[in-house]
Amino acid sequence: MRRRLLGFAAAVALAALGITCPVAAQAAVTPAVDARTCTAHHGSVEYDSATGLWTCIGGTYDGEPIS
């Protein structure tokens, strides 16, 4: 029950962000870093086999998932 309540509260918070600031809501939902942006800011794109995701390593976007 607590998990459902927490999920509902998160959905309401994201919806409120979407109404007041659509860019902030989109940034909270989707990663904004692509491979070109990562490498342009002195990072490298590496595959993390533990998570199955591509990740930016180093630079400005260190640890950010790649979209």
C-alpha distances in whole Angstrom, upper triangle without the diagonal:
4,5,5,6,9,10,11,12,14,15,17,18,20,21,23,25,26,27,29,30,30,31,28,26,27,28,25,24,27,29,32,35,37,39,42,41,40,43,45,43,45,42,42,39,38,36,33,33,30,28,30,31,34,34,36,38,40,41,39,36,36,32,31,31,33,33
4,5,5,6,9,10,10,12,14,15,16,18,20,21,23,24,26,27,28,28,29,26,24,26,26,22,22,25,27,30,33,35,38,40,39,38,41,43,41,42,39,39,37,36,34,32,32,29,27,29,29,32,32,34,35,37,38,36,33,33,30,29,29,31,31
4,5,5,6,9,10,11,12,14,15,16,18,20,21,22,24,26,26,26,27,24,21,23,23,20,19,22,24,27,30,32,34,37,36,34,38,40,38,39,36,36,34,33,31,28,29,26,23,26,26,29,28,31,32,34,36,34,31,30,27,26,25,28,28
4,5,5,6,9,10,10,12,14,15,16,18,20,21,23,24,25,25,26,24,21,22,23,20,19,22,24,28,30,32,35,38,36,35,39,41,39,41,38,38,35,35,33,30,30,28,25,27,27,30,30,32,34,36,37,35,32,32,29,27,26,29,28
4,5,5,6,9,10,11,12,14,15,16,18,20,21,23,24,24,25,23,20,22,23,20,19,23,25,28,31,33,36,39,37,36,40,41,39,41,38,39,37,36,34,32,33,30,27,29,29,32,31,33,35,37,37,35,32,32,30,28,27,30,29
4,5,5,6,9,10,11,12,14,15,17,18,20,21,22,22,23,20,18,20,20,17,16,20,22,25,28,30,33,36,33,33,36,38,36,37,35,35,33,33,31,29,30,27,24,27,26,28,28,30,31,33,34,32,29,29,26,25,24,27,26
4,5,5,6,9,10,11,12,14,15,16,18,20,20,20,21,19,16,17,18,15,14,17,20,23,26,28,31,33,32,31,35,36,34,36,34,34,32,31,29,27,28,26,23,24,24,26,26,28,30,32,33,31,28,28,25,23,22,25,24
4,5,5,6,9,10,10,12,14,15,17,18,19,19,21,19,16,18,19,16,15,19,22,24,27,30,33,35,33,33,37,38,36,39,36,36,34,34,33,31,32,29,26,28,27,29,29,31,33,35,35,33,30,30,28,26,25,27,26
4,5,5,6,9,10,11,12,14,15,17,18,18,20,17,15,17,18,15,15,19,21,24,27,30,33,35,33,32,36,37,35,37,35,36,34,34,33,31,32,30,27,29,27,29,29,30,32,34,34,31,29,29,27,25,25,27,26
4,5,5,6,9,10,11,12,14,15,16,16,17,14,12,14,15,11,11,15,18,20,23,26,29,31,29,29,32,33,32,34,31,32,30,30,29,28,29,27,24,25,24,26,25,27,29,30,30,28,25,26,23,21,21,23,22
4,5,5,6,9,10,10,12,14,15,14,16,14,11,13,14,11,11,14,18,20,23,26,29,31,29,29,33,34,32,35,32,33,31,31,30,29,30,28,25,26,24,26,26,28,30,32,32,29,26,27,25,22,22,24,22
4,5,5,6,9,10,11,12,14,14,16,14,11,14,16,13,13,17,20,22,25,28,31,33,31,31,35,36,34,37,35,36,34,34,33,32,33,32,28,29,28,29,29,30,33,34,34,31,28,29,27,25,25,26,25
4,5,5,6,9,10,11,12,12,14,11,9,13,14,11,12,16,18,20,23,26,30,31,29,29,33,33,31,34,32,33,32,32,32,30,32,30,27,28,27,28,27,28,30,31,31,28,25,27,25,22,23,25,23
4,5,5,6,9,10,10,10,11,9,6,9,10,8,8,12,15,17,20,23,26,28,26,26,30,30,29,31,30,31,29,30,29,28,30,29,25,26,24,25,24,25,28,29,29,26,23,25,23,20,20,22,20
4,5,5,6,9,10,9,12,11,8,10,13,11,11,14,18,19,23,25,29,30,28,29,32,32,31,34,33,34,32,33,32,31,33,32,28,29,27,28,27,28,31,32,32,29,26,28,26,23,23,24,22
4,5,5,6,8,9,12,10,8,12,14,12,13,16,19,20,24,27,30,31,29,30,34,33,32,35,33,35,33,34,34,33,35,34,30,31,29,30,29,30,32,33,32,29,27,29,27,25,25,26,24
4,5,5,5,7,9,7,5,9,10,9,11,14,16,17,20,23,27,28,25,26,30,30,28,31,30,31,30,32,31,31,33,32,28,29,27,27,26,26,29,30,29,25,23,25,24,21,22,23,21
4,6,5,4,7,7,5,8,10,10,10,13,16,16,20,22,26,27,25,26,30,29,28,32,30,32,30,31,31,31,33,32,29,29,26,27,26,27,30,31,29,26,24,26,25,22,22,23,20
4,6,6,10,10,9,11,14,13,14,17,20,20,23,26,30,30,28,29,33,32,31,35,34,35,33,35,35,35,37,36,32,33,30,31,30,30,33,34,33,29,27,30,29,26,26,26,24
4,7,9,9,9,12,13,13,15,17,20,19,23,26,30,30,27,29,32,31,30,33,33,34,33,35,35,35,38,37,33,34,31,31,30,30,33,33,31,28,26,29,28,25,26,26,25
4,6,6,7,9,10,11,13,15,17,16,20,22,26,26,23,25,29,27,26,30,29,31,30,32,32,32,35,34,31,31,28,28,27,26,29,30,28,24,23,26,25,22,23,23,21
4,6,5,6,9,10,11,12,15,14,18,20,24,24,22,24,27,26,26,29,28,29,28,30,30,30,33,32,29,29,26,26,25,25,28,29,27,24,22,25,24,21,21,21,19
4,5,5,6,9,10,10,12,11,14,17,21,21,18,20,23,23,22,25,24,26,25,27,28,28,31,30,27,27,24,23,22,22,25,25,24,20,19,22,21,18,18,18,16
4,5,5,6,9,10,11,11,15,18,21,22,19,20,24,23,22,25,24,26,25,27,27,27,30,29,26,26,23,23,21,21,24,24,23,19,18,20,20,17,17,18,17
4,5,5,6,9,11,12,16,18,22,23,21,22,25,25,24,27,26,27,25,27,27,26,29,28,24,25,22,22,22,22,25,26,25,22,19,22,20,17,17,18,16
4,5,5,6,9,9,13,15,19,20,18,19,23,22,22,25,23,24,23,24,24,24,27,26,23,23,20,20,19,20,23,24,23,20,18,20,19,15,15,15,13
4,5,5,6,7,10,13,17,18,15,16,20,20,19,22,20,21,20,22,22,22,25,24,21,21,18,18,17,17,20,21,19,17,14,17,16,12,12,13,12
4,6,8,9,12,15,19,20,18,18,22,22,21,24,22,23,21,22,22,22,24,23,20,21,18,18,17,18,20,21,21,18,15,17,16,13,13,14,13
4,7,9,12,15,18,20,18,19,22,23,22,25,22,23,21,22,21,21,23,22,18,19,16,17,17,18,21,22,22,20,17,18,16,13,12,13,12
4,6,9,11,15,17,15,16,19,20,19,22,20,20,18,19,18,18,21,20,17,17,14,14,14,15,18,20,20,18,14,16,15,11,9,10,8
4,6,8,11,14,12,12,16,17,16,18,16,16,14,16,16,16,19,19,15,15,12,11,11,11,15,16,16,14,11,13,11,7,6,7,6
4,7,10,11,9,10,14,14,13,16,15,16,14,16,17,18,21,22,19,18,14,13,12,11,15,16,15,13,10,13,12,9,8,8,7
4,7,8,6,6,10,11,10,13,11,12,11,13,15,16,19,20,17,17,13,11,9,8,12,13,12,10,7,10,10,7,7,5,6
4,6,5,6,9,10,11,13,11,11,9,12,13,16,18,20,17,16,12,10,9,9,12,14,13,13,10,12,12,9,8,5,5
4,6,5,6,9,10,11,9,8,6,10,12,14,17,19,17,16,12,9,9,8,11,12,12,13,10,12,13,11,10,6,8
4,5,5,6,9,10,10,9,9,13,15,18,21,23,21,20,16,13,12,10,13,14,12,13,11,14,15,13,13,10,11
4,6,5,6,9,9,10,10,14,16,18,22,23,21,20,17,13,12,9,12,12,10,10,9,12,13,11,12,9,10
4,6,5,7,5,6,7,11,13,15,19,21,19,18,14,11,9,6,8,9,7,8,6,8,10,9,10,8,11
4,5,5,5,5,7,11,14,17,20,22,21,20,17,13,11,8,9,9,8,10,9,11,13,12,13,11,13
4,6,7,9,11,15,18,20,24,26,24,23,20,16,14,11,12,11,9,9,10,12,15,14,15,13,15
4,6,9,11,15,18,20,23,25,23,23,20,16,14,10,10,9,6,6,7,10,13,12,14,13,16
4,7,10,13,17,19,22,24,23,23,19,16,13,10,9,7,5,7,9,10,13,13,15,15,17
4,7,10,13,15,18,20,19,19,16,12,10,6,5,4,4,7,7,7,10,10,12,12,15
4,6,10,12,16,18,17,16,14,10,8,6,5,6,8,11,10,9,10,11,12,11,14
4,7,10,13,15,14,13,10,7,6,5,6,9,11,12,10,10,10,10,9,8,11
4,6,9,12,12,11,9,6,5,6,7,10,13,15,13,11,10,11,10,9,13
4,6,9,9,7,6,4,6,9,10,13,16,18,15,13,11,12,10,10,12
4,5,6,6,6,6,7,10,10,14,17,19,16,13,11,12,10,11,14
4,6,5,7,9,10,14,14,18,21,22,19,17,14,15,13,14,16
4,6,8,11,12,15,15,18,22,23,20,17,14,15,13,15,17
4,5,9,10,13,14,18,21,21,18,16,12,13,10,12,14
4,7,10,13,15,19,21,22,18,17,14,14,11,11,13
4,6,10,12,16,18,18,15,14,11,10,7,8,9
4,7,10,13,15,16,13,12,10,9,6,5,8
4,6,10,12,12,9,8,6,6,4,5,9
4,7,8,9,6,5,5,5,6,6,10
4,7,9,7,5,6,8,9,10,14
4,7,7,5,7,10,12,13,16
4,6,6,9,10,13,14,17
4,6,9,9,13,13,16
4,6,6,9,10,12
4,6,9,11,14
4,7,9,13
4,6,9
4,6
4
